[in-house]
Amino acid sequence: MARSSQNFFVVIGLVLGSMVAITVQAQQPDTASKGTFPSLTSETLEKQTVQLPRDFQGERNLLLIAFEREQQRDIDTWLAKIKRYEDIDKGFRYYEIPTIAKMNSLMRWFINTGMRHGIPDKKARERTITLYIDKEPFKKSLQIRDEKKIYAVVVDRSGNVLWRATGPYDEANGNDLQEFLKKSVAHPMTVPTSPAN
């Protein structure tokens, strides 16, 4: 009988110990990866071939990722505020990343030609990189959940996601990005991250 009681208390001790371990783990800060921009080859609307993420020009690169033509309106809300961030961080660059499913070269030419005619500014064309890719691995690597909204993602030259937001620009996201950039400039060796949306 004494042995049975002893075994009972050992089991209870193990269960309680497991519960404490799970609770402690849940309270620890999330240090998991916020996603990575995958390695791929594409070209800008100025027909410059780029190896991404290596050819992103900034220390911190804001990528405005869209999946549908109608989402350009949401992209434009961010573009209207870009000067604010360039003034804060000299290592900041930004890119528009329309993301489309794989298609043949004729269709790519047709879409790119239409986009070039729609963007008269040469520098804007240099910052626009259309991806014709298998979107599922791309979204998985960047931890993008769906294509119903745009994603504003800051990556370094290695493609590591440092900051992110979703949807059109608003003051909350704008202020959060501003604080992130200020901290990054002040402490370049300890880059802060924001929680994934």
Residue frames as qw, qx, qy, qz and C-alpha x, y, z in Angstrom:
[[0.000, 0.884, 0.468, 0.000, 0.00, 0.00, 0.00],
 [0.307, -0.791, 0.112, 0.517, 2.82, 2.39, 0.89],
 [0.419, -0.132, 0.603, 0.666, 4.50, 1.58, -2.44],
 [0.221, 0.635, 0.659, 0.337, 1.26, 2.36, -4.37],
 [0.131, -0.940, -0.232, 0.214, 0.98, 5.72, -2.60],
 [0.412, -0.565, 0.350, 0.623, 4.60, 6.48, -3.42],
 [0.371, 0.193, 0.684, 0.597, 4.02, 5.70, -7.12],
 [0.087, 0.828, 0.546, 0.094, 0.91, 7.89, -7.10],
 [0.222, -0.898, -0.010, 0.380, 2.86, 10.86, -5.76],
 [0.445, -0.278, 0.537, 0.660, 5.65, 10.31, -8.30],
 [0.286, 0.497, 0.681, 0.455, 3.09, 10.44, -11.13],
 [0.068, -0.931, -0.351, 0.077, 1.48, 13.58, -9.67],
 [0.393, -0.697, 0.214, 0.560, 4.93, 15.18, -9.37],
 [0.415, 0.012, 0.628, 0.658, 5.73, 14.43, -13.01],
 [0.159, 0.722, 0.609, 0.288, 2.41, 15.86, -14.19],
 [0.200, -0.934, -0.168, 0.242, 2.85, 19.05, -12.14],
 [0.463, -0.483, 0.382, 0.638, 6.45, 19.40, -13.34],
 [0.371, 0.304, 0.657, 0.582, 5.33, 19.14, -16.96],
 [0.029, 0.871, 0.477, 0.111, 2.65, 21.77, -16.42],
 [0.330, -0.833, 0.056, 0.441, 5.17, 24.18, -14.89],
 [0.468, -0.203, 0.540, 0.670, 7.58, 23.62, -17.80],
 [0.262, 0.567, 0.641, 0.446, 4.83, 24.33, -20.34],
 [0.127, -0.938, -0.307, 0.102, 3.81, 27.51, -18.49],
 [0.418, -0.662, 0.249, 0.570, 7.40, 28.80, -18.32],
 [0.431, 0.077, 0.627, 0.644, 7.91, 28.08, -22.01],
 [0.149, 0.756, 0.576, 0.271, 4.73, 29.97, -22.91],
 [0.222, -0.935, -0.145, 0.236, 5.91, 33.01, -20.94],
 [0.554, -0.318, 0.340, 0.690, 9.27, 33.23, -22.70],
 [0.284, 0.691, -0.113, -0.654, 9.57, 35.92, -25.40],
 [0.845, 0.446, 0.295, 0.013, 9.06, 34.81, -28.99],
 [0.213, -0.690, 0.498, 0.481, 12.51, 34.65, -30.56],
 [0.691, 0.265, 0.638, 0.210, 11.46, 32.59, -33.57],
 [0.265, -0.009, 0.473, 0.840, 12.19, 33.78, -37.07],
 [0.351, 0.564, 0.288, -0.690, 9.82, 36.38, -38.49],
 [0.764, 0.571, 0.297, -0.031, 10.35, 34.92, -41.95],
 [0.420, -0.425, 0.486, 0.638, 12.88, 35.18, -44.75],
 [0.565, 0.675, -0.129, -0.457, 12.76, 36.52, -48.28],
 [0.893, 0.002, 0.415, 0.174, 13.73, 33.50, -50.42],
 [0.246, -0.457, 0.542, 0.661, 16.56, 33.51, -52.97],
 [0.605, 0.556, 0.567, 0.057, 15.27, 34.09, -56.48],
 [0.293, -0.117, 0.393, 0.864, 16.06, 35.83, -59.76],
 [0.294, 0.782, 0.537, -0.116, 13.82, 38.45, -61.33],
 [0.389, 0.215, 0.200, 0.873, 14.10, 41.80, -63.11],
 [0.045, 0.493, 0.318, -0.809, 12.98, 45.35, -62.52],
 [0.492, 0.747, 0.429, -0.131, 10.60, 47.17, -64.83],
 [0.152, 0.869, -0.359, -0.305, 13.76, 48.80, -66.22],
 [0.918, 0.332, -0.215, -0.032, 14.78, 45.30, -67.40],
 [0.064, 0.658, -0.688, 0.301, 17.65, 45.01, -64.90],
 [0.805, -0.124, -0.580, -0.018, 18.21, 41.44, -63.75],
 [0.287, -0.638, 0.464, -0.543, 18.36, 41.15, -59.96],
 [0.586, -0.053, -0.789, 0.176, 19.33, 38.38, -57.57],
 [0.451, -0.596, 0.103, -0.656, 17.15, 38.73, -54.51],
 [0.213, -0.941, -0.244, 0.096, 17.53, 39.40, -51.65],
 [0.684, -0.206, 0.087, 0.694, 21.19, 40.15, -52.35],
 [0.311, 0.325, 0.300, 0.841, 20.50, 43.04, -54.73],
 [0.244, -0.892, -0.373, -0.072, 18.24, 44.98, -52.42],
 [0.434, 0.606, -0.169, 0.645, 20.21, 48.19, -52.02],
 [0.321, -0.746, 0.180, -0.555, 19.45, 49.18, -48.44],
 [0.075, 0.233, -0.853, 0.460, 20.52, 48.02, -45.04],
 [0.311, 0.343, 0.747, -0.477, 16.78, 48.02, -44.37],
 [0.124, -0.012, -0.636, -0.762, 14.49, 47.47, -47.36],
 [0.501, 0.273, 0.498, -0.653, 10.75, 48.06, -47.20],
 [0.014, -0.048, -0.866, -0.498, 9.04, 45.62, -49.59],
 [0.532, 0.223, 0.249, -0.778, 5.47, 46.44, -50.52],
 [0.078, -0.035, 0.965, 0.249, 4.13, 43.05, -51.60],
 [0.596, 0.262, 0.160, -0.742, 0.85, 42.86, -53.53],
 [0.378, 0.032, 0.915, 0.138, -0.96, 39.95, -55.14],
 [0.330, 0.657, 0.671, 0.090, -3.85, 41.61, -56.99],
 [0.296, 0.431, 0.250, 0.815, -4.05, 44.61, -59.32],
 [0.309, -0.803, -0.334, -0.385, -6.67, 46.29, -57.12],
 [0.700, -0.574, -0.209, 0.371, -4.19, 46.32, -54.22],
 [0.485, 0.346, 0.030, 0.802, -2.18, 49.08, -55.92],
 [0.247, -0.794, -0.148, -0.535, -4.40, 51.57, -54.09],
 [0.761, -0.643, -0.050, 0.071, -3.14, 50.18, -50.76],
 [0.757, 0.030, 0.045, 0.651, 0.46, 50.26, -52.00],
 [0.225, 0.642, 0.132, 0.721, 0.01, 53.92, -52.96],
 [0.492, -0.836, -0.120, -0.210, -0.97, 54.80, -49.36],
 [0.792, -0.429, 0.087, 0.426, 2.51, 53.68, -48.27],
 [0.591, 0.313, 0.212, 0.712, 4.28, 55.38, -51.18],
 [0.041, -0.863, -0.199, -0.464, 2.68, 58.69, -50.23],
 [0.561, -0.820, 0.092, -0.072, 4.51, 58.57, -46.87],
 [0.913, 0.107, -0.096, 0.381, 7.89, 57.18, -47.98],
 [0.306, 0.706, -0.216, 0.602, 9.83, 60.48, -47.72],
 [0.576, -0.719, 0.162, -0.353, 9.22, 60.45, -43.97],
 [0.934, -0.290, 0.178, 0.112, 11.29, 57.26, -43.63],
 [0.728, 0.464, -0.036, 0.504, 14.04, 58.21, -46.05],
 [0.012, -0.825, 0.201, -0.528, 14.68, 61.28, -43.89],
 [0.736, -0.605, 0.232, -0.196, 15.05, 59.13, -40.77],
 [0.804, -0.261, 0.504, 0.177, 17.30, 56.37, -42.12],
 [0.256, 0.719, -0.480, -0.433, 19.95, 56.80, -44.81],
 [0.114, -0.236, 0.954, 0.148, 20.19, 53.01, -45.05],
 [0.525, 0.383, 0.638, -0.412, 16.50, 52.73, -45.96],
 [0.156, 0.160, -0.643, -0.733, 15.27, 51.72, -49.43],
 [0.597, 0.258, 0.553, -0.520, 11.88, 50.63, -50.69],
 [0.059, 0.122, -0.830, -0.540, 10.52, 48.43, -53.47],
 [0.743, 0.144, 0.119, -0.642, 7.19, 47.49, -54.97],
 [0.112, -0.218, 0.962, 0.122, 6.90, 43.71, -55.33],
 [0.766, 0.151, -0.065, -0.621, 3.88, 42.66, -57.45],
 [0.273, -0.260, 0.926, -0.035, 3.65, 38.90, -57.01],
 [0.739, 0.304, -0.159, -0.580, 2.06, 36.81, -59.74],
 [0.888, -0.054, 0.456, -0.022, 1.83, 33.09, -60.49],
 [0.383, -0.288, 0.680, 0.555, 4.29, 31.56, -62.96],
 [0.648, 0.650, 0.298, -0.261, 3.39, 32.15, -66.61],
 [0.775, 0.286, 0.307, 0.472, 4.95, 31.97, -70.05],
 [0.412, -0.223, 0.104, 0.877, 7.30, 34.62, -71.42],
 [0.028, 0.449, 0.498, 0.741, 4.67, 36.16, -73.74],
 [0.406, -0.771, -0.470, -0.144, 2.29, 36.81, -70.85],
 [0.568, -0.531, -0.150, 0.610, 5.14, 38.18, -68.71],
 [0.312, 0.076, 0.288, 0.902, 6.12, 40.55, -71.54],
 [0.149, -0.623, -0.535, -0.551, 2.52, 41.70, -71.96],
 [0.509, -0.765, -0.376, 0.119, 2.07, 42.42, -68.21],
 [0.557, -0.401, -0.004, 0.727, 5.47, 44.10, -67.81],
 [0.230, 0.283, 0.379, 0.851, 4.91, 46.29, -70.88],
 [0.278, -0.745, -0.475, -0.378, 1.55, 47.44, -69.49],
 [0.584, -0.697, -0.240, 0.340, 3.13, 48.20, -66.12],
 [0.503, -0.110, 0.146, 0.845, 5.99, 50.16, -67.73],
 [0.036, 0.495, 0.413, 0.764, 3.52, 52.35, -69.60],
 [0.453, -0.762, -0.418, -0.200, 1.61, 52.89, -66.36],
 [0.608, -0.680, -0.036, 0.408, 4.74, 54.03, -64.45],
 [0.492, 0.834, -0.016, 0.248, 6.37, 56.95, -66.29],
 [0.254, -0.879, 0.391, -0.100, 8.99, 57.63, -63.59],
 [0.662, 0.444, -0.594, 0.104, 12.27, 55.78, -64.29],
 [0.013, -0.390, 0.756, -0.525, 13.28, 55.51, -60.62],
 [0.717, -0.060, 0.374, -0.585, 9.87, 54.03, -59.77],
 [0.889, 0.314, -0.262, -0.207, 10.37, 51.43, -62.52],
 [0.408, 0.480, -0.710, 0.313, 13.80, 50.60, -61.06],
 [0.243, -0.249, 0.708, -0.615, 12.16, 49.98, -57.68],
 [0.813, 0.097, 0.165, -0.549, 9.39, 47.78, -59.10],
 [0.053, 0.340, -0.930, -0.130, 10.26, 44.08, -59.29],
 [0.818, 0.017, -0.055, -0.573, 7.53, 41.77, -60.54],
 [0.273, -0.302, 0.911, -0.073, 7.81, 38.17, -59.35],
 [0.796, 0.145, -0.327, -0.489, 6.43, 35.37, -61.55],
 [0.048, 0.377, -0.879, 0.290, 6.80, 32.50, -59.13],
 [0.554, -0.344, -0.756, -0.054, 5.29, 29.53, -57.36],
 [0.223, -0.662, 0.109, -0.707, 3.63, 31.64, -54.69],
 [0.829, -0.491, -0.217, -0.156, 3.08, 29.02, -51.99],
 [0.791, -0.122, -0.240, 0.549, 6.77, 28.49, -51.03],
 [0.220, 0.452, -0.058, 0.862, 7.28, 32.26, -51.26],
 [0.489, -0.629, -0.091, -0.598, 4.41, 32.96, -48.88],
 [0.883, -0.383, -0.254, 0.094, 5.53, 30.22, -46.52],
 [0.663, 0.115, -0.219, 0.706, 9.08, 31.57, -46.35],
 [0.048, 0.373, -0.089, 0.922, 7.82, 35.09, -45.59],
 [0.048, -0.337, -0.808, 0.480, 5.05, 33.84, -43.25],
 [0.330, 0.063, -0.179, -0.925, 2.36, 35.42, -45.42],
 [0.398, 0.153, 0.821, -0.380, -1.01, 33.93, -44.57],
 [0.496, 0.601, 0.627, -0.005, -3.16, 34.96, -47.53],
 [0.355, 0.152, 0.391, 0.835, -3.31, 37.14, -50.63],
 [0.035, -0.794, -0.590, -0.144, -6.31, 39.25, -49.63],
 [0.195, -0.971, -0.016, 0.135, -4.19, 42.15, -48.36],
 [0.533, 0.698, -0.342, 0.335, -0.82, 43.72, -49.03],
 [0.808, -0.465, -0.130, 0.336, 2.22, 43.16, -46.84],
 [0.162, 0.903, -0.287, 0.277, 4.75, 45.83, -45.89],
 [0.931, -0.289, -0.017, 0.221, 7.89, 43.95, -44.88],
 [0.045, 0.899, -0.435, 0.024, 11.35, 45.28, -43.96],
 [0.978, -0.032, 0.027, 0.204, 14.21, 42.91, -44.77],
 [0.315, -0.751, 0.431, 0.388, 17.98, 43.18, -44.58],
 [0.402, 0.609, -0.558, -0.395, 20.29, 42.24, -47.46],
 [0.041, -0.178, 0.983, -0.017, 20.23, 38.62, -46.34],
 [0.439, -0.259, -0.655, -0.559, 16.44, 38.57, -46.59],
 [0.264, -0.284, -0.798, 0.462, 15.74, 38.36, -42.86],
 [0.211, -0.736, -0.430, -0.478, 12.42, 39.94, -41.95],
 [0.297, 0.055, -0.464, 0.832, 13.01, 42.71, -39.39],
 [0.256, 0.285, 0.376, -0.844, 9.58, 44.36, -39.32],
 [0.010, -0.265, -0.823, -0.502, 6.16, 43.83, -40.88],
 [0.360, 0.307, 0.380, -0.795, 2.67, 45.21, -41.24],
 [0.243, 0.332, 0.853, 0.321, -0.37, 44.37, -43.33],
 [0.145, 0.806, 0.572, -0.036, -2.91, 46.36, -45.26],
 [0.287, 0.799, 0.109, 0.516, -2.90, 50.04, -46.27],
 [0.343, 0.216, -0.396, 0.824, -0.84, 52.63, -44.43],
 [0.398, -0.820, -0.337, -0.236, -2.26, 54.01, -41.22],
 [0.068, -0.840, 0.341, -0.416, -0.76, 56.15, -38.49],
 [0.810, -0.479, 0.320, -0.111, -0.29, 53.21, -36.11],
 [0.918, 0.162, 0.181, 0.312, 1.77, 51.23, -38.62],
 [0.422, 0.784, -0.084, 0.449, 3.53, 54.39, -39.75],
 [0.330, -0.822, 0.339, -0.318, 4.59, 55.32, -36.23],
 [0.905, -0.291, 0.308, 0.042, 5.68, 51.75, -35.52],
 [0.810, 0.417, 0.082, 0.403, 7.88, 51.71, -38.63],
 [0.135, 0.870, -0.188, 0.436, 9.31, 55.10, -37.69],
 [0.593, -0.690, 0.369, -0.190, 10.26, 53.90, -34.22],
 [0.953, 0.003, 0.238, 0.187, 11.76, 50.72, -35.64],
 [0.640, 0.620, -0.020, 0.454, 13.96, 52.69, -38.05],
 [0.140, -0.876, 0.268, -0.376, 15.06, 55.16, -35.35],
 [0.775, -0.505, 0.375, -0.057, 16.13, 52.29, -33.09],
 [0.914, 0.238, 0.185, 0.271, 17.88, 50.53, -35.97],
 [0.410, 0.777, -0.135, 0.458, 19.89, 53.65, -36.82],
 [0.346, -0.801, 0.342, -0.349, 20.75, 54.30, -33.16],
 [0.598, -0.408, 0.683, -0.094, 21.67, 50.66, -32.44],
 [0.629, 0.474, -0.453, -0.418, 22.65, 49.02, -35.72],
 [0.224, 0.296, -0.925, 0.083, 24.05, 45.88, -34.04],
 [0.147, 0.222, 0.879, -0.397, 20.82, 45.13, -32.17],
 [0.269, -0.107, -0.477, -0.830, 18.08, 45.31, -34.75],
 [0.440, 0.097, 0.625, -0.637, 14.62, 45.19, -33.15],
 [0.118, -0.174, -0.861, -0.463, 11.83, 43.08, -34.56],
 [0.504, -0.050, 0.190, -0.841, 8.11, 43.59, -34.42],
 [0.522, 0.092, 0.822, -0.210, 5.60, 40.78, -33.94],
 [0.017, 0.092, 0.781, 0.617, 4.22, 39.22, -37.10],
 [0.501, 0.122, 0.144, -0.845, 0.71, 40.28, -38.05]]
